[in-house]
Amino acid sequence: MADGLQVTELNAWFGERQVLMSVTLRAPSNAVTALIGPSGCGKSTFVRCINRMHEVVPGARSSGQVLLNGDDLYGPGVDPVMVRRRIGMVFQKPNPFPTMSVFDNVAAGLRLAGVRDKNLLHDVVERALRQAALWDEVKDELDKSGSSLSGGQQQRLCIARAVAVQPEVLLMDEPCSALDPIATARIEELILDLKKDLTIVIVTHNMQQAARVSEWTGFFLLGELIEIGVTRDLFTHPREQKTEDYITGRFG
């Protein structure tokens, strides 16, 4: 059984407009796979298909196969809510629940899953905040509003919220694009730490970031996966001319 994510012949549409064309890609366990390419090339749609958020958009649909550790995520009877519990997601703009405290933001998914034991909640919230390298900064302010934190802290809070329910995969859609260089460096360190426990897929417009954090990189263009390979090889010896043109700045 293949571990990690295995996507085969994935197509996606918004109404009549096809935005992904037969994408086949593997994202191995305990590694970071980066997706690069110009804006509007299908990267974000691709990750939203993985955790079945694409189908929430009216008129959107997809076809193909997505396996997680051998399980068919689009199989008959599969509950999309359970898929999203196994596959966490962090968005471009930090989105803590504004009316909730730091503690309640992290505990939200656990409470939805029916966890009521206060000691257990506290233990899991602390563990998740430690995993997100945020515990030392907020441990005395757990009752503060999540939206009162700085932008970088808010993004780490969203990561803590995602990892609290112990997903198998973490999808990150441009997680640093709204952050300053110092906050970005903290998130990148965190990604390298989290991959010990998770399969990570990161969408980034920043090729230096892809080079720093990922083992594998895929290049998307106009809804197609042009190539995917070991990050170092893709940036130094791309197989496809289109990839070379993009990474050398001839378009994008």
N, C-alpha and C positions, 0 to 999 in steps of 0.2 A: 504494500500500500504506500503510495507516494505521500510524504508528509508536506505540510505547508499548503499553499494555494495552487491549484492547477486550473487555469482558465482555458477553455477550448472553443474556438470558433464563435466568439462572443460578438453579437451584433446588437446595436441599440438604435432606437428611433425616438424622435419627438414628433408625434403625428406622422406625416409622410416623409419627414426629413431624416435620412439615415446619418447617424453621427459616429458610429463605430462599425468598422468593416472587418468581420472575421478575425478578431484579435485572439491569438493563442499565446499564453505566457505562463510561466511558472515562477512563483515567489517562494523560495525555500524557507523552512522553519529556522528560527534563530539567526536570521539575516535581515538586512535592509535592502529592499528593492526600490530604487528611485525611478520615477517617471518624469522625463523632460520633454520639452517641445513647445512650440509657440502657443500663445493664448488661443483658446477655441479649437484645439486639435483633438479633444476627446478625453484628455487625461482625467478630469474630474468626473465626467460621466462614467468612465471605466471603473473608478473606485466606488462610485455610488451603485453601480451594478453588482459589485462584489458583495455589499451588505444589503442589497435589495432596497435601497432608498430610491433608485431611479424610478421604480414602478409607482411610487407615491405621486409623481407628477402627472396631472391629467393628460391623457393622450400618449404617455410614454410607454414603451414596451421594449423587450429585449428577447434575444434567442441565443442559444448556445449552452454551454455547460460550465458551472463553477463548482469545483470540488474543494472542500476543506478537510484535510487529513482523510481523504477518501470518501467523505460524505457529500452527496449531491445537494447543494443548497437550494436548487430550484426543483427538487424532486417533488412528486405528488405528496400532499399532506404536510409539507414542511412549513412551519410557522415562521413568517418573516421576523416576528418579534424575537424568536429564539435565535435566528440568524444574527440579528443585531446585538444580541447579548454575547455571542461568540466572537463578533467582529466589531470592536470599538472604533469610533471615528472622532478625529479632532479636526476642526475646521480652520479656515484661513483667519477668521476674526474670532478672537476669544469670546465665547458665549456662555459665561457662567449664568445660572438662573439669578436674575437681578434681585428678586425678593427673598432669596435664601441666604443663610449664613454660609461661611466657608465649610463648616461641618456638614450642613444639610446638602450642599452641592455635591459633596463626595458621596454622601450616604443615599442620594436620591435613587440610584439604580438598585441598590440593595433593598431599600424599602419597597420599591415597585415589585421586587421579587419575593416580598413577603417576610423579609428579615425584621424582627421586632426586638430581639434581645439587645439591650443597651450596651452590655459589655462587648458583645460580638461586633456591634456597629462601631463602637469606639476603636476596637482593635483593628478592624479592617480599614477604617478611615485613616488611622495613624499609619498603617502599613502603606496605603495608597499614597498618602502625602509624602512619606519617606521615599517611596519609589519615584515620585515626581520631583524629588529634591526640593520640597517646599516646607516640610515639617518644621524645620528649625526657624523658619521665618514667620510661621503662622500659629505655632502651637499654643501661644498665649492669647490668640485672637480668633479662636475658632467660631466665636459668636458674631464676629464682624460680617458685614455683607460681602459676598464674593465679589461684587462689582466695585468694592472700595479698594481692591488691590491694584497694583500697577499692571500695565499691559502684559509684561512678561510673566508676572505672578499669576495673572488670570489665565494665561495659556497653560501654565503648569497645573493650575487648579483643574482646568478642563481635561488635561492628561490624567490627573489623579482620579477624576470622576470616571473616565473611560476605563482605567485599569482596576478600579475598585471591584468591579464585577468579574474580574479575572478572565478577560477575553483571551482567545487564542491568537487573534490577529489585531493589530492596530493600524488603521488607515489614517494618514495625515495629509490633508489637502492644503498645501502651501502654509504650513503651521507657523512659519517665521516671517511671512511677508509684511505683517503689520508691526513687527518688533524692531527695536534698535539692535546694533551689533552685539552688545553685551548680553542682552536677553536671548538673542539668536544663538550665541555660543553656549549658553546654559541649556537651551533646548537640544542643541546638537549633542552635547555631552550626555544628556538624558536619553536620547535615542540610542546611543551606543551602549548605554547601561541596560535599557529596557529589552534590547534584542536577546539578552540572555534567556528571557522567559517568553518572548513573543516573536511572531512573524510580523515584520513591519513593512508597509508599502507607503512611500512618501511621494507626493506630487510636489515638484519644486520648479520654479522658473530660474533658480539660481544654480548654474552648473557647477560652481565651486562647492556649493553645499552638497550636491549629489556626489561629487568626488570625495568630499570629506567623510560622509556618513554611510555610504552604501557599498555593498559588495557587488550588486548587480544594478545595471541601468538600462531602461528601455526608452527608445526615442519614438515619440508619436508625431504624426503629421497627417492632418486632414482625415482624422478618424482611423488611420492605419498605424499598426505597430511596425515601423520601418525596420528596426532591429533591436535586439536585446542581447546583452553580453556582460562579461565581467567588466565592472566599471572602469578599471584602469585601461583595459584593452579598448573599450568603446571610445574612450577619450583620446587615446594615443594612436590606435590603428582601427578606425571604424571600417566596417566592411562595405557600407553603402555610401555612395557619393552624397546623397541627401543628408545623411548624418554628418558627414565631414563639413558640408556647406553650413549646416546649422551651428555646429560647435566652433567653427572658425569665424562665425559672425557674418556670413554672406547673406543670410536672411534671418528673420525671427523677430 
